[in-house]
């Protein structure tokens, strides 16, 4: 009976919901690192996008516009990160931390101005769940995949497209070269700085989508600090996924699964909650130490100074 | 050039200090809010309301600050205390305790009040609430309102302050004796993760719960969102949270405004005493937003109407529980840390 409480459809649906923001952020982080920039600012980028999505929806009444605003916010912060680290050789960790602090401070400030509380925004119209009638006919998988918001499907699409792009197109090859050995890439006639800037921006935009998922798809309001460390967990998922799209996706699913499992074990009351709350982190540590083997980063993350 | 700007600076500093010199007479009320700031429709707003009431009735000035982070508490407390302009300084929130313990010793003549936590200094009044008693009342309501006879509770963190709520709640459900059971508490592990709060509530609803009580700060907002989405009953905490959704039927209310008001008044009337002031249902510091007198107060404050009617038989039961707790006929248990 207890197994039935733990492993059922609702639990798998929760897994997908908890994994989606991580998938976006992990893929985003992967693109940045493939281009040779460590994006420690994922958390702040997500939080900002989550905020702007609610902000724009509040004033336009349309969650579609909110989604767009979230994407633009991710893009803008990504462009700033790219410009400062790639073009002006600023320290990546310093800029990333700056973005995180900015995200917390800025969202609280505007929230206070608009909703009179820096803790949480008012409720806005969220992205509606989509229903595909053809999925109804598929047993098991159908109900699992159906009735999600558009962002869940975009996250599936994003990881498949990223995989194809990275390993089966010439641009993907060039991107990998830019990260691994910018000198040779430059010699081969690739505009290293341009590639870095474009893909840091794309990566940050993806992370922004993760933030939009939190505030506009899963919930329909913004709360201060609502990313709650997901940007950093996504970094772990990215390393665990060995900087590959498929790896990032599976690692995010695993973390989502651990979270969903943890929630259900708690309500069985068989273990103290402190131990159960450790579960996702425990899995992270176990996986990083034992299963993954040596994690070799795709770049040395040094700014490329053209000679 | 440089000399002139320096002169300007001195003049400006002087101008800034001028008002504080002029207004030296007549002591004021100092209020240091918790990090959530005003507009939270909860702790801060309610404390502020209590201080405003005191300031209007006593005809004294009120100064308040909204610190952004725990690290800022000590600075504000010291600024307020060292200015010697305040009859009493009210600090809101348990996380001000560490800073206050230090500052209270530095300024032994200054009166302080701390909401929701104990600081063992003679010049600090620690205002504590018997949250377990309010949990009991809410538990009685939940037991009657649940049709599936399964109730879920979502907590922020597994700390005594939160356990206090839930111990009382479980006892209330038991006392109502409707055959309803409360599932083991689901903890979010964070105060600002509404995403996880919502998922926890969904998992409880999937297990058959049709009443969910959330005491988890911002994470609790997510849990209440889940009750809205699935059309089950939700319950709130601290202030009346029923304005958040039609099917949020009741909230345990911590009347911080009354506690703050009474303490400020005692300070100006010279009856202030340091030490622990712990009150509950009997003194009206802890209540339930569905009692008639409370209901109108909250509906006016937050400008909304409760949508779901709670049957009068149920409210009679809750009223009975309140009386018995007030008279001491029902002893509601507490966590060990609170002497339970």
Interface residues (C-beta under 8 A of the other chain):
Chain A: X5 X8 X10 X11 X14 X17 X18 X21 X108 X112 X115 X116 X117 X118 X119 X120 X123 X214 X218 X219 X220 X221 X223 X224 X225 X226 X228 X259 X260 X263 X264 X266 X267 X268 X269 X272 X273 X274 X277
Chain B: X36 X37 X38 X39 X40 X41 X68 X152 X158 X183 X184 X185 X186 X187 X189 X190 X192 X193 X194 X195 X196 X198 X199 X200 X202 X203 X204 X206 X207 X218 X221 X222 X225 X244
